[in-house]
């Protein structure tokens, strides 16, 4: 029997904390009316709040049409209100909308959309949605297997269990899921759910990289550079880093900048470092901005001093929350006139606006975490 959420007064009241006091009181009055089976009064309250954009009320209105409580039962209208609520992150609406897509009630049947709604609800701890993801995975849905592996790896929606994560990741990877292949490499490299093995990590990273999985390419570059799991090969490592960097992977761009900047086990070349730092900075990396600021402030190694741009880069990094930004900015400001500081700040705001318009190098990704190179 298909499970939907029916009205549960406690569950609804607990999820109204984000409403204003007046709207919370209105919503509570709708709940009281519903429990008294005064569906007309309940609908009037929920309709007004739902049209004002309140997600719990949109969900409640969807339930009225879903169950036919005081209104003609209408699956299409119910799905429409569930979707409005689900798009605002309301877990119960996400779950019910997932079931509707799974059964083809009110919306076209679409297992992939159903799974995605279940995933969003599960991420908020919805136990019924977690059960649905497990059903998908056990039924052979490779994407569900991968998502379930992530859930067990991270914990939260389910108890954290590295062994189960490894098992589901392996099942998805064996069927060619690229992110799962990367995940298997990462689990082997870090020893999560299995014995740590750089060689095993390489064996997963290589085919994933060859098929375009950029994080696998990046991690493989690091292992090749360090000689972990295979012989050390700087030329091959450089090719792999550049492949990932050219694909737009900001950590690879930043890593190349740092390798050429510091020259630790790598040929030092500050001019090349600037090239890669600029690319990473333009793509939102605060670390690249702070290091560019340092290079322009100190000069040397073929990089010309540029106090204005040094301040501008550091200004952008500081506004992006870099922990070194405030100190470096104060030091750089001592050697500049007030007019130069104003010019540098204006330039820095330009860098900042560009950085904020793009994904940061430090954003959480929808894959297993990448080790620091």
Residue frames as qw, qx, qy, qz and C-alpha x, y, z in Angstrom:
[[0.000, 0.889, 0.458, 0.000, 0.00, 0.00, 0.00],
 [0.398, 0.526, -0.032, 0.751, 1.41, 3.39, -0.99],
 [0.435, -0.585, -0.451, 0.516, 2.23, 5.51, 2.02],
 [0.137, 0.669, 0.105, 0.723, 1.40, 9.21, 2.16],
 [0.165, -0.059, -0.554, 0.814, 1.54, 11.59, 5.05],
 [0.257, -0.716, -0.570, -0.309, -1.85, 12.20, 6.54],
 [0.127, -0.796, 0.101, -0.584, -2.47, 14.98, 8.94],
 [0.695, -0.293, -0.497, 0.430, -0.45, 14.83, 12.12],
 [0.165, -0.957, -0.157, -0.180, -1.07, 17.83, 14.29],
 [0.621, -0.686, 0.167, 0.342, 2.17, 17.61, 16.31],
 [0.673, 0.047, 0.397, 0.622, 4.34, 17.26, 13.23],
 [0.259, 0.748, 0.338, 0.509, 2.77, 20.27, 11.59],
 [0.318, -0.943, -0.077, -0.060, 3.01, 22.54, 14.61],
 [0.709, -0.496, 0.219, 0.451, 6.66, 21.70, 15.16],
 [0.566, 0.158, 0.422, 0.690, 7.52, 22.89, 11.66],
 [0.113, 0.882, 0.367, 0.274, 6.01, 26.37, 11.89],
 [0.531, -0.612, -0.109, 0.576, 8.88, 28.07, 13.74],
 [0.394, 0.010, 0.328, 0.859, 9.98, 29.96, 10.65],
 [0.001, -0.718, -0.539, -0.441, 6.62, 31.77, 10.29],
 [0.059, -0.399, 0.235, -0.885, 5.93, 35.17, 11.76],
 [0.130, 0.111, 0.794, -0.584, 3.93, 35.05, 14.98],
 [0.541, 0.304, 0.127, -0.774, 0.78, 36.25, 13.22],
 [0.639, 0.302, -0.569, -0.420, 1.07, 33.67, 10.46],
 [0.213, 0.117, -0.941, 0.237, 1.91, 30.95, 12.96],
 [0.335, 0.190, 0.607, -0.695, -1.29, 31.80, 14.83],
 [0.636, 0.351, -0.183, -0.663, -3.21, 31.72, 11.55],
 [0.499, 0.268, -0.806, -0.171, -1.73, 28.37, 10.65],
 [0.008, -0.008, 0.889, -0.458, -2.53, 26.98, 14.11],
 [0.519, 0.257, 0.334, -0.744, -6.13, 28.09, 13.69],
 [0.647, 0.341, -0.485, -0.479, -6.22, 26.18, 10.41],
 [0.300, 0.176, -0.927, 0.144, -4.89, 23.09, 12.19],
 [0.265, 0.113, 0.694, -0.660, -7.56, 23.43, 14.90],
 [0.638, 0.330, -0.012, -0.696, -10.23, 23.72, 12.23],
 [0.539, 0.317, -0.735, -0.262, -8.87, 20.68, 10.43],
 [0.120, 0.063, -0.933, 0.334, -8.92, 18.55, 13.57],
 [0.395, 0.276, 0.533, -0.695, -12.50, 19.65, 14.20],
 [0.380, 0.306, 0.807, 0.332, -13.24, 18.49, 10.63],
 [0.247, 0.862, 0.227, -0.380, -14.19, 22.04, 9.69],
 [0.678, 0.068, 0.440, 0.585, -12.45, 21.62, 6.37],
 [0.276, 0.834, 0.312, 0.362, -13.91, 24.76, 4.82],
 [0.294, -0.951, 0.100, 0.016, -12.36, 26.94, 7.54],
 [0.715, -0.399, 0.408, 0.405, -9.09, 25.03, 7.36],
 [0.618, 0.417, 0.437, 0.504, -8.95, 25.43, 3.60],
 [0.091, 0.962, 0.155, 0.206, -9.59, 29.17, 3.87],
 [0.458, -0.825, 0.281, 0.176, -6.61, 29.58, 6.22],
 [0.715, -0.187, 0.522, 0.426, -4.27, 27.28, 4.31],
 [0.539, 0.653, 0.391, 0.360, -5.21, 28.80, 0.95],
 [0.008, -0.996, 0.016, -0.086, -4.40, 32.33, 2.13],
 [0.504, -0.711, 0.443, 0.209, -1.06, 31.32, 3.65],
 [0.757, 0.095, 0.538, 0.358, -0.17, 29.04, 0.76],
 [0.455, 0.790, 0.268, 0.311, -0.74, 31.82, -1.76],
 [0.169, -0.963, 0.208, -0.038, 1.51, 34.03, 0.39],
 [0.539, 0.603, -0.572, 0.141, 4.27, 31.45, -0.10],
 [0.480, -0.527, 0.603, -0.358, 4.25, 29.61, 3.22],
 [0.363, 0.290, -0.868, -0.177, 5.64, 26.10, 2.62],
 [0.127, 0.080, 0.917, -0.369, 3.81, 24.30, 5.51],
 [0.504, 0.428, 0.345, -0.666, 0.50, 25.75, 4.35],
 [0.508, 0.460, -0.524, -0.506, 1.22, 24.74, 0.75],
 [0.172, 0.139, -0.974, 0.046, 1.85, 21.22, 1.99],
 [0.273, 0.247, 0.740, -0.563, -1.35, 21.30, 4.10],
 [0.553, 0.469, -0.001, -0.689, -3.40, 22.53, 1.15],
 [0.405, 0.355, -0.779, -0.320, -1.93, 19.77, -0.98],
 [0.033, 0.015, 0.960, -0.278, -3.03, 17.25, 1.64],
 [0.473, 0.350, 0.422, -0.690, -6.60, 18.54, 1.51],
 [0.630, 0.485, -0.294, -0.530, -6.77, 17.95, -2.23],
 [0.246, 0.334, -0.909, -0.048, -4.83, 14.70, -1.93],
 [0.065, 0.117, 0.924, -0.357, -7.24, 13.24, 0.64],
 [0.224, -0.462, -0.619, -0.594, -10.41, 14.96, -0.61],
 [0.285, -0.467, -0.636, 0.544, -10.99, 16.62, 2.75],
 [0.067, 0.725, 0.326, -0.603, -13.63, 19.31, 2.22],
 [0.288, 0.629, -0.368, -0.621, -12.70, 19.67, -1.45],
 [0.930, 0.325, -0.030, -0.172, -13.06, 17.39, -4.46],
 [0.745, -0.367, 0.435, 0.349, -10.12, 15.01, -4.50],
 [0.567, 0.820, -0.073, -0.017, -7.73, 16.29, -7.17],
 [0.864, -0.205, 0.143, 0.437, -4.31, 14.67, -7.63],
 [0.521, 0.538, 0.125, 0.650, -3.08, 17.31, -10.08],
 [0.184, -0.864, 0.020, -0.468, -3.89, 20.18, -7.72],
 [0.800, -0.587, 0.095, 0.077, -2.39, 18.27, -4.78],
 [0.822, 0.070, 0.129, 0.550, 0.83, 17.67, -6.73],
 [0.286, 0.735, 0.078, 0.610, 0.99, 21.34, -7.68],
 [0.408, -0.847, 0.116, -0.321, 0.85, 22.50, -4.06],
 [0.895, -0.350, 0.134, 0.242, 3.26, 19.78, -2.94],
 [0.716, 0.358, 0.087, 0.593, 5.74, 20.95, -5.55],
 [0.009, 0.847, -0.046, 0.529, 5.55, 24.57, -4.41],
 [0.666, -0.706, 0.191, -0.150, 6.23, 23.44, -0.85],
 [0.933, -0.075, 0.158, 0.314, 8.89, 20.91, -1.86],
 [0.556, 0.611, 0.005, 0.563, 10.77, 23.54, -3.84],
 [0.194, -0.830, 0.224, -0.472, 11.11, 25.49, -0.60],
 [0.261, 0.400, -0.805, 0.352, 12.68, 22.48, 1.09],
 [0.659, -0.268, 0.353, -0.608, 9.71, 21.13, 3.02],
 [0.063, -0.303, 0.949, 0.062, 10.60, 17.48, 3.57],
 [0.478, 0.269, 0.775, -0.313, 7.11, 16.02, 3.90],
 [0.574, 0.683, 0.050, -0.448, 6.05, 17.65, 0.66],
 [0.205, 0.602, -0.722, -0.273, 9.20, 16.33, -1.01],
 [0.265, -0.081, 0.956, -0.093, 8.36, 12.84, 0.15],
 [0.549, 0.477, 0.573, -0.378, 4.71, 12.97, -0.96],
 [0.475, 0.731, -0.230, -0.432, 5.70, 14.43, -4.33],
 [0.006, 0.452, -0.875, -0.171, 8.22, 11.62, -4.72],
 [0.414, 0.167, 0.874, -0.191, 5.49, 9.06, -4.13],
 [0.553, 0.653, 0.248, -0.453, 3.26, 10.76, -6.69],
 [0.345, 0.678, -0.548, -0.349, 6.01, 10.58, -9.29],
 [0.169, -0.264, 0.950, -0.004, 6.63, 6.97, -8.36],
 [0.394, 0.337, 0.830, -0.208, 2.99, 6.01, -8.85],
 [0.098, 0.209, 0.579, 0.782, 2.10, 8.44, -11.62],
 [0.112, -0.738, -0.658, 0.101, -0.68, 10.10, -9.64],
 [0.056, -0.935, -0.182, 0.299, -1.23, 13.75, -10.53],
 [0.029, 0.789, -0.493, -0.366, 2.08, 13.87, -12.41],
 [0.797, 0.402, -0.427, -0.145, 3.65, 11.68, -15.09],
 [0.916, -0.364, 0.109, 0.126, 5.31, 8.61, -13.65],
 [0.464, 0.745, -0.378, 0.294, 9.03, 9.27, -13.42],
 [0.874, -0.355, -0.236, 0.232, 11.21, 7.09, -11.19],
 [0.569, 0.221, -0.168, 0.774, 14.23, 9.38, -11.52],
 [0.153, -0.577, 0.025, -0.802, 12.27, 12.42, -10.32],
 [0.783, -0.538, -0.218, -0.225, 10.76, 10.36, -7.52],
 [0.831, -0.135, -0.254, 0.476, 14.22, 9.31, -6.39],
 [0.319, 0.384, -0.135, 0.856, 15.50, 12.90, -6.46],
 [0.432, -0.622, -0.041, -0.652, 12.64, 14.10, -4.25],
 [0.887, -0.403, -0.222, 0.029, 13.22, 11.20, -1.87],
 [0.691, 0.135, -0.242, 0.668, 16.91, 12.10, -1.74],
 [0.017, 0.525, -0.107, 0.844, 16.10, 15.68, -0.76],
 [0.685, -0.564, -0.082, -0.454, 13.69, 14.56, 1.93],
 [0.917, -0.177, -0.261, 0.245, 16.12, 11.92, 3.18],
 [0.480, 0.367, -0.259, 0.753, 18.85, 14.54, 3.50],
 [0.283, -0.529, 0.177, -0.780, 16.63, 16.23, 6.09],
 [0.130, -0.187, 0.865, -0.447, 16.27, 13.01, 8.05],
 [0.745, 0.063, 0.014, -0.664, 12.93, 11.86, 6.69],
 [0.439, -0.263, 0.857, -0.055, 12.96, 8.16, 7.56],
 [0.737, 0.437, 0.476, -0.200, 10.31, 7.18, 5.03],
 [0.499, 0.817, -0.239, -0.162, 12.33, 8.79, 2.26],
 [0.151, -0.595, 0.789, 0.025, 15.44, 6.93, 3.42],
 [0.646, 0.058, 0.749, -0.138, 13.49, 3.67, 3.18],
 [0.690, 0.675, 0.167, -0.200, 12.49, 4.55, -0.37],
 [0.234, 0.798, -0.542, -0.118, 16.14, 5.20, -1.36],
 [0.386, -0.341, 0.855, -0.056, 17.08, 1.81, 0.06],
 [0.732, 0.365, 0.542, -0.194, 14.30, 0.18, -1.99],
 [0.541, 0.805, -0.164, -0.179, 15.60, 1.86, -5.15],
 [0.004, -0.696, 0.717, 0.031, 19.15, 0.75, -4.39],
 [0.526, -0.131, 0.832, -0.119, 18.20, -2.84, -3.61],
 [0.719, 0.537, 0.387, -0.212, 16.18, -2.89, -6.82],
 [0.732, 0.145, 0.378, 0.548, 19.32, -2.14, -8.83],
 [0.209, 0.956, 0.132, 0.158, 19.03, 1.63, -9.36],
 [0.738, 0.130, -0.173, 0.639, 22.71, 2.58, -9.70],
 [0.047, 0.601, -0.093, 0.792, 22.20, 6.25, -8.83],
 [0.683, -0.622, -0.046, -0.380, 20.32, 5.27, -5.68],
 [0.914, -0.161, -0.187, 0.322, 23.18, 2.93, -4.76],
 [0.475, 0.356, -0.163, 0.788, 25.64, 5.80, -5.08],
 [0.268, -0.638, 0.026, -0.722, 23.43, 8.19, -3.09],
 [0.847, -0.491, -0.144, -0.141, 22.94, 5.58, -0.39],
 [0.797, 0.043, -0.229, 0.557, 26.71, 5.13, -0.20],
 [0.166, 0.494, -0.141, 0.842, 27.08, 8.88, 0.38],
 [0.581, -0.620, -0.091, -0.520, 24.40, 8.82, 3.05],
 [0.909, -0.358, -0.160, 0.140, 26.19, 6.08, 5.00],
 [0.642, 0.254, -0.179, 0.701, 29.52, 7.84, 4.51],
 [0.026, 0.490, -0.105, 0.865, 28.32, 11.16, 5.89],
 [0.194, -0.345, -0.793, 0.463, 25.74, 10.03, 8.43],
 [0.217, 0.077, 0.085, -0.969, 22.81, 12.17, 9.50],
 [0.700, 0.038, -0.239, -0.672, 19.87, 10.75, 7.57],
 [0.944, -0.093, -0.315, -0.038, 21.17, 7.27, 8.47],
 [0.673, -0.672, 0.244, 0.188, 23.74, 6.18, 11.06],
 [0.269, 0.785, -0.536, -0.154, 27.26, 6.69, 9.75],
 [0.884, -0.129, 0.450, 0.018, 28.58, 3.32, 8.58],
 [0.088, 0.693, -0.571, -0.432, 31.75, 3.22, 6.49],
 [0.331, -0.083, 0.926, 0.163, 31.43, -0.49, 5.76],
 [0.456, 0.601, 0.641, -0.139, 27.94, -0.06, 4.31],
 [0.231, 0.854, -0.132, -0.446, 29.11, 2.99, 2.42],
 [0.111, -0.486, 0.779, 0.380, 31.90, 0.96, 0.85],
 [0.422, 0.197, 0.884, 0.041, 29.50, -1.86, -0.06],
 [0.428, 0.760, 0.441, -0.211, 27.02, 0.39, -1.85],
 [0.103, 0.824, -0.346, -0.437, 29.77, 2.46, -3.47],
 [0.273, -0.296, 0.860, 0.313, 31.33, -0.73, -4.81],
 [0.472, 0.444, 0.762, -0.022, 28.03, -1.91, -6.27],
 [0.347, 0.881, 0.158, -0.281, 27.52, 1.38, -8.10],
 [0.053, -0.742, 0.546, 0.386, 31.15, 1.60, -9.25],
 [0.453, -0.079, 0.862, 0.216, 31.08, -1.96, -10.60],
 [0.462, 0.633, 0.620, 0.043, 28.29, -0.84, -12.92],
 [0.483, 0.358, 0.276, 0.750, 30.33, 2.08, -14.25],
 [0.160, -0.945, -0.279, -0.050, 28.97, 4.98, -12.17],
 [0.525, 0.564, -0.219, 0.598, 31.78, 7.53, -12.57],
 [0.254, -0.713, 0.292, -0.584, 31.33, 9.36, -9.28],
 [0.905, -0.375, 0.133, -0.153, 31.14, 6.00, -7.51],
 [0.868, 0.265, -0.147, 0.394, 34.39, 4.95, -9.17],
 [0.172, 0.655, -0.305, 0.670, 35.96, 8.14, -7.82],
 [0.630, -0.590, 0.186, -0.470, 34.36, 7.38, -4.45],
 [0.987, -0.116, -0.058, 0.097, 35.89, 3.91, -4.40],
 [0.623, 0.446, -0.257, 0.589, 39.29, 5.43, -5.06],
 [0.147, -0.666, 0.267, -0.681, 38.81, 7.90, -2.24],
 [0.837, -0.455, 0.090, -0.289, 37.62, 5.26, 0.22],
 [0.939, 0.070, -0.131, 0.310, 40.64, 3.11, -0.64],
 [0.409, 0.572, -0.249, 0.666, 43.03, 6.07, -0.37],
 [0.257, -0.580, 0.314, -0.707, 41.70, 7.15, 3.02],
 [0.233, 0.042, -0.935, 0.264, 40.92, 3.70, 4.42],
 [0.486, 0.003, 0.323, -0.812, 37.21, 4.27, 4.99],
 [0.867, 0.130, 0.162, -0.454, 35.26, 1.02, 5.07],
 [0.938, 0.295, -0.114, 0.143, 38.26, -0.90, 3.75],
 [0.721, -0.399, 0.108, 0.556, 42.01, -1.27, 4.29],
 [0.120, 0.899, -0.158, -0.392, 43.95, 1.77, 3.13],
 [0.727, 0.035, 0.524, 0.442, 45.64, 1.11, -0.21],
 [0.103, 0.675, -0.230, -0.693, 47.13, 3.70, -2.57],
 [0.079, -0.137, 0.855, 0.494, 47.45, 1.05, -5.27],
 [0.147, 0.512, 0.846, -0.014, 43.75, 0.23, -5.04],
 [0.109, 0.774, 0.229, -0.580, 42.94, 3.94, -5.13],
 [0.012, 0.485, -0.546, -0.683, 44.96, 4.35, -8.32],
 [0.131, 0.127, 0.936, 0.300, 43.17, 1.38, -9.86],
 [0.146, 0.716, 0.665, -0.157, 39.86, 3.20, -9.42],
 [0.000, -0.777, 0.008, 0.630, 41.08, 6.73, -10.18],
 [0.201, -0.269, 0.667, 0.665, 42.67, 5.76, -13.52],
 [0.132, 0.391, 0.822, 0.391, 39.53, 4.49, -15.31],
 [0.011, -0.826, -0.491, 0.278, 37.40, 7.24, -13.78],
 [0.148, -0.676, 0.207, 0.691, 39.89, 9.87, -14.95],
 [0.215, -0.052, 0.754, 0.619, 40.05, 8.37, -18.42],
 [0.040, 0.583, 0.769, 0.261, 36.27, 8.77, -18.65],
 [0.053, 0.599, 0.156, 0.784, 36.41, 12.41, -17.59],
 [0.570, -0.736, -0.362, 0.038, 35.79, 12.34, -13.83],
 [0.267, 0.794, -0.226, 0.498, 37.73, 15.48, -12.92],
 [0.545, -0.716, 0.335, -0.281, 38.11, 14.82, -9.19],
 [0.961, -0.092, 0.210, 0.156, 39.61, 11.43, -9.94],
 [0.645, 0.605, -0.061, 0.462, 42.07, 13.14, -12.30],
 [0.112, -0.841, 0.269, -0.456, 43.01, 15.62, -9.58],
 [0.758, -0.535, 0.344, -0.146, 43.53, 12.98, -6.89],
 [0.940, 0.184, 0.127, 0.259, 45.46, 10.79, -9.30],
 [0.398, 0.783, -0.188, 0.439, 47.75, 13.73, -10.08],
 [0.387, -0.771, 0.385, -0.328, 48.62, 14.04, -6.41],
 [0.910, -0.251, 0.330, 0.004, 49.34, 10.31, -6.00],
 [0.813, 0.464, 0.038, 0.350, 51.51, 10.31, -9.12],
 [0.140, 0.852, -0.265, 0.429, 53.39, 13.39, -7.87],
 [0.506, -0.653, 0.470, -0.311, 54.03, 11.79, -4.48],
 [0.375, 0.348, -0.857, -0.058, 54.77, 8.32, -5.83],
 [0.450, -0.072, 0.714, -0.532, 51.95, 6.70, -3.87],
 [0.766, 0.306, 0.474, -0.309, 50.49, 3.58, -5.42],
 [0.798, 0.529, 0.152, 0.244, 52.72, 3.87, -8.50],
 [0.647, -0.044, 0.008, 0.761, 56.14, 5.29, -9.39],
 [0.068, -0.782, -0.148, 0.602, 56.66, 9.02, -8.92],
 [0.470, 0.329, 0.516, 0.636, 56.40, 10.87, -12.24],
 [0.041, -0.548, -0.197, 0.812, 56.36, 14.69, -12.22],
 [0.103, 0.126, -0.540, -0.826, 55.77, 15.01, -15.96],
 [0.256, -0.369, -0.844, -0.293, 52.69, 12.78, -15.80],
 [0.199, -0.574, -0.600, 0.521, 51.51, 14.53, -12.64],
 [0.003, 0.371, -0.082, -0.925, 51.75, 17.89, -14.41],
 [0.207, -0.098, -0.709, -0.667, 49.67, 16.56, -17.31],
 [0.288, -0.486, -0.825, 0.021, 47.01, 15.30, -14.91],
 [0.147, -0.541, -0.376, 0.738, 46.89, 18.53, -12.90],
 [0.084, 0.260, -0.305, -0.912, 46.58, 20.54, -16.12],
 [0.218, -0.267, -0.833, -0.433, 43.85, 18.23, -17.41],
 [0.248, -0.608, -0.704, 0.269, 41.81, 18.82, -14.25],
 [0.136, -0.507, -0.125, 0.842, 42.60, 22.53, -14.21],
 [0.078, 0.080, -0.535, -0.838, 41.65, 22.95, -17.87],
 [0.242, -0.437, -0.830, -0.246, 38.33, 21.27, -17.11],
 [0.256, -0.652, -0.089, -0.708, 37.63, 24.14, -14.69],
 [0.759, -0.477, -0.422, 0.133, 38.37, 22.32, -11.44],
 [0.067, -0.924, 0.162, -0.340, 39.45, 25.16, -9.17],
 [0.734, -0.604, 0.301, 0.073, 41.43, 23.07, -6.62],
 [0.843, 0.162, 0.259, 0.442, 43.63, 21.86, -9.50],
 [0.325, 0.808, 0.041, 0.489, 44.22, 25.44, -10.65],
 [0.404, -0.861, 0.214, -0.222, 45.10, 26.48, -7.11],
 [0.886, -0.321, 0.269, 0.201, 47.36, 23.45, -6.61],
 [0.727, 0.429, 0.136, 0.518, 49.36, 24.24, -9.73],
 [0.033, 0.894, -0.082, 0.439, 49.75, 27.81, -8.53],
 [0.629, -0.720, 0.273, -0.111, 51.02, 26.64, -5.15],
 [0.923, -0.040, 0.224, 0.310, 53.34, 24.02, -6.63],
 [0.569, 0.577, 0.065, 0.582, 55.00, 26.55, -8.94],
 [0.195, -0.893, 0.089, -0.395, 55.01, 29.15, -6.15],
 [0.649, -0.670, 0.346, -0.108, 56.62, 27.09, -3.38],
 [0.543, 0.597, -0.589, -0.037, 58.59, 24.65, -5.51],
 [0.516, -0.418, 0.698, -0.268, 58.53, 21.84, -2.95],
 [0.552, 0.022, 0.823, 0.132, 59.38, 18.78, -5.01],
 [0.492, 0.733, 0.463, 0.088, 58.31, 20.74, -8.06],
 [0.492, 0.219, 0.138, 0.831, 60.15, 23.19, -10.35],
 [0.090, -0.694, -0.375, 0.609, 59.66, 26.66, -8.86],
 [0.239, 0.289, 0.455, 0.808, 58.32, 29.22, -11.32],
 [0.043, 0.459, 0.474, -0.750, 56.58, 32.27, -9.81],
 [0.275, 0.244, -0.335, -0.868, 55.46, 33.55, -13.22],
 [0.393, -0.138, -0.840, -0.347, 53.63, 30.27, -13.89],
 [0.165, -0.358, -0.775, 0.494, 52.26, 30.42, -10.35],
 [0.176, 0.335, 0.132, -0.916, 50.70, 33.81, -11.14],
 [0.372, 0.056, -0.626, -0.683, 49.02, 32.41, -14.25],
 [0.419, -0.268, -0.865, -0.062, 47.38, 29.59, -12.34],
 [0.121, -0.355, -0.590, 0.715, 46.58, 31.72, -9.31],
 [0.248, 0.195, -0.111, -0.942, 44.79, 34.24, -11.52],
 [0.457, -0.100, -0.725, -0.505, 42.70, 31.53, -13.10],
 [0.383, -0.343, -0.818, 0.258, 41.76, 30.09, -9.70],
 [0.044, -0.313, -0.357, 0.879, 41.10, 33.58, -8.30],
 [0.328, 0.074, -0.346, -0.876, 38.87, 34.44, -11.25],
 [0.562, -0.197, -0.736, -0.323, 36.93, 31.28, -10.45],
 [0.598, -0.656, -0.171, -0.428, 36.33, 32.24, -6.84],
 [0.818, -0.167, -0.410, 0.368, 39.34, 31.00, -4.83],
 [0.312, -0.941, 0.068, -0.111, 40.16, 33.18, -1.80],
 [0.790, -0.402, 0.281, 0.368, 43.41, 31.22, -1.30],
 [0.635, 0.380, 0.309, 0.597, 44.55, 32.18, -4.79],
 [0.032, 0.918, 0.128, 0.374, 43.71, 35.83, -4.13],
 [0.557, -0.813, 0.151, 0.078, 45.73, 35.91, -0.91],
 [0.780, -0.188, 0.355, 0.480, 48.76, 34.28, -2.57],
 [0.459, 0.644, 0.279, 0.545, 48.58, 36.62, -5.55],
 [0.209, -0.960, -0.029, -0.184, 48.53, 39.52, -3.12],
 [0.706, -0.590, 0.265, 0.287, 51.68, 38.21, -1.47],
 [0.722, 0.164, 0.371, 0.561, 53.53, 37.74, -4.77],
 [0.263, 0.786, 0.232, 0.510, 52.63, 41.22, -5.99],
 [0.402, -0.913, 0.029, -0.063, 53.59, 42.73, -2.63],
 [0.683, -0.551, 0.370, 0.306, 57.02, 41.09, -2.47],
 [0.517, 0.757, -0.335, -0.216, 57.97, 40.72, -6.15],
 [0.296, -0.529, 0.790, 0.085, 60.93, 38.59, -7.14],
 [0.525, 0.051, 0.845, 0.090, 61.28, 35.47, -9.24],
 [0.128, 0.177, 0.674, 0.705, 60.18, 37.28, -12.38],
 [0.119, -0.754, -0.638, -0.098, 57.03, 38.75, -10.82],
 [0.180, 0.427, -0.062, 0.884, 57.00, 42.56, -10.76],
 [0.102, -0.344, -0.636, 0.683, 55.93, 44.32, -7.58],
 [0.173, -0.454, -0.445, -0.752, 52.50, 45.89, -7.84],
 [0.028, -0.072, -0.671, 0.737, 51.41, 47.35, -4.47],
 [0.500, 0.067, 0.002, -0.863, 48.02, 48.43, -5.81],
 [0.747, 0.033, -0.532, -0.396, 47.09, 45.02, -7.14],
 [0.370, 0.063, -0.833, 0.406, 48.62, 43.36, -4.08],
 [0.212, 0.069, 0.508, -0.832, 46.22, 45.35, -1.92],
 [0.625, 0.113, -0.213, -0.743, 43.31, 44.74, -4.30],
 [0.643, 0.057, -0.752, -0.130, 43.82, 40.97, -4.33],
 [0.248, -0.033, -0.787, 0.563, 44.18, 40.87, -0.56],
 [0.368, 0.046, 0.220, -0.902, 41.12, 43.08, -0.15],
 [0.716, 0.044, -0.435, -0.544, 39.07, 40.58, -2.17],
 [0.558, 0.027, -0.810, 0.178, 40.47, 37.67, -0.14],
 [0.017, -0.001, -0.622, 0.783, 39.67, 39.41, 3.13],
 [0.543, 0.057, 0.043, -0.836, 36.09, 40.09, 2.04],
 [0.751, 0.065, -0.576, -0.315, 35.77, 36.43, 1.08],
 [0.800, -0.542, 0.076, -0.246, 36.68, 35.54, 4.66],
 [0.787, 0.292, -0.427, 0.337, 40.31, 34.44, 4.27],
 [0.676, -0.671, -0.212, 0.219, 41.91, 34.27, 7.74],
 [0.608, -0.182, 0.080, 0.769, 45.11, 36.02, 6.56],
 [0.252, 0.702, 0.399, 0.533, 43.28, 38.84, 4.82],
 [0.281, -0.942, -0.172, -0.065, 42.94, 41.35, 7.67],
 [0.632, -0.598, 0.205, 0.448, 46.57, 41.15, 8.81],
 [0.580, 0.123, 0.445, 0.671, 48.03, 41.30, 5.30],
 [0.154, 0.806, 0.404, 0.404, 45.74, 44.16, 4.33],
 [0.373, -0.917, -0.048, 0.134, 46.86, 46.26, 7.29],
 [0.630, -0.401, 0.344, 0.569, 50.52, 45.69, 6.44],
 [0.466, 0.357, 0.512, 0.627, 50.04, 46.52, 2.75],
 [0.007, 0.904, 0.381, 0.193, 48.04, 49.64, 3.52],
 [0.492, -0.728, -0.002, 0.477, 50.95, 51.25, 5.39],
 [0.440, -0.231, 0.428, 0.754, 52.87, 51.92, 2.18],
 [0.199, 0.508, 0.638, 0.544, 50.00, 53.41, 0.21],
 [0.101, -0.024, 0.085, -0.991, 48.51, 56.90, -0.02],
 [0.430, 0.320, 0.604, -0.590, 44.81, 57.30, 0.71],
 [0.581, 0.519, -0.193, -0.597, 44.07, 57.77, -2.99],
 [0.325, 0.352, -0.859, -0.181, 45.97, 54.56, -3.79],
 [0.195, 0.073, 0.902, -0.378, 44.01, 52.64, -1.16],
 [0.549, 0.445, 0.289, -0.646, 40.75, 53.88, -2.70],
 [0.523, 0.504, -0.523, -0.446, 41.92, 52.79, -6.15],
 [0.152, 0.229, -0.960, 0.051, 42.99, 49.39, -4.83],
 [0.355, 0.194, 0.747, -0.527, 39.71, 48.88, -2.99],
 [0.617, 0.481, -0.014, -0.623, 37.73, 49.68, -6.13],
 [0.466, 0.422, -0.736, -0.254, 39.79, 47.14, -8.06],
 [0.043, -0.111, 0.944, -0.309, 39.41, 44.65, -5.25],
 [0.550, 0.283, 0.463, -0.635, 35.62, 45.03, -5.33],
 [0.637, 0.464, -0.388, -0.478, 35.76, 44.08, -8.99],
 [0.296, 0.280, -0.912, 0.047, 37.69, 40.92, -8.11],
 [0.253, 0.045, 0.786, -0.562, 35.25, 40.26, -5.27],
 [0.646, 0.338, 0.129, -0.672, 32.16, 40.65, -7.43],
 [0.603, 0.384, -0.630, -0.303, 33.58, 38.20, -9.94],
 [0.137, 0.190, -0.932, 0.277, 34.46, 35.71, -7.20],
 [0.383, 0.144, 0.641, -0.649, 31.00, 35.91, -5.64],
 [0.673, 0.368, -0.115, -0.631, 29.32, 35.29, -8.97],
 [0.657, 0.328, -0.666, -0.131, 31.06, 31.92, -9.35],
 [0.904, -0.371, -0.210, -0.033, 31.29, 28.72, -7.26],
 [0.244, -0.826, 0.493, -0.123, 34.00, 28.90, -4.64],
 [0.512, 0.385, -0.764, 0.071, 36.86, 26.43, -4.60],
 [0.015, -0.171, 0.827, -0.535, 35.83, 25.66, -1.05],
 [0.684, -0.079, -0.005, -0.726, 32.16, 24.90, -1.63],
 [0.559, -0.099, 0.801, -0.189, 30.85, 21.56, -0.49],
 [0.363, 0.255, -0.673, -0.592, 30.45, 19.26, -3.48],
 [0.847, -0.035, 0.112, -0.518, 27.88, 16.55, -4.07],
 [0.837, 0.248, -0.480, 0.084, 30.54, 13.84, -4.02],
 [0.805, -0.452, -0.195, 0.332, 32.83, 12.41, -1.35],
 [0.167, -0.953, 0.169, 0.188, 35.31, 14.94, -0.03],
 [0.752, 0.547, -0.221, 0.295, 38.58, 15.33, -1.88],
 [0.733, -0.473, -0.109, 0.476, 41.73, 15.02, 0.28],
 [0.002, 0.961, -0.162, -0.223, 43.94, 18.09, 0.46],
 [0.837, 0.462, -0.158, 0.247, 46.82, 17.73, -2.01]]
